[in-house]
């Protein structure tokens, strides 16, 4: 098994946050929960580092989402940010929103784990031959 990933999960839906946390633990990862945008930003400013950020849109309006994701991008540098949302109409807007990728709800656990794996293990410019 590969090394466990440190994943920061942010969602204002407590039930979904718990389900995602338990699923990622069962998959061998080390999740950290954030139930609010403030909790998310606090976790990022802490001593812990993360391999991936999995965040919901927090039922905010579009401009708030964009601002929050840009704050995340500024705080995390190259750490992949996977945005989960029920808003299918923004599925192709990851670059404009400063997210690495977007996963539209509903999704299966297998889809989530595959997307996480592809984001964390994708080649970078320094890995190109």
Number of C-alpha atoms within 10 A of each C-alpha: 5 6 7 14 19 18 21 23 22 29 23 16 13 13 10 12 20 14 12 20 21 15 16 21 15 10 14 15 17 17 22 17 19 20 17 16 18 11 13 20 16 12 17 17 12 8 7 10 14 17 18 23 25 23 25 24 21 17 14 11 9 12 10 13 18 18 13 18 22 16 13 20 18 11 13 18 8 11 18 20 25 22 23 22 20 15 13 12 9 15 15 12 13 18 10 12 21 21 22 20 20 24 22 14 11 11 12 9 14 9 12 18 14 11 16 22 13 11 18 14 9 10 10 7 7 6 7 6 4
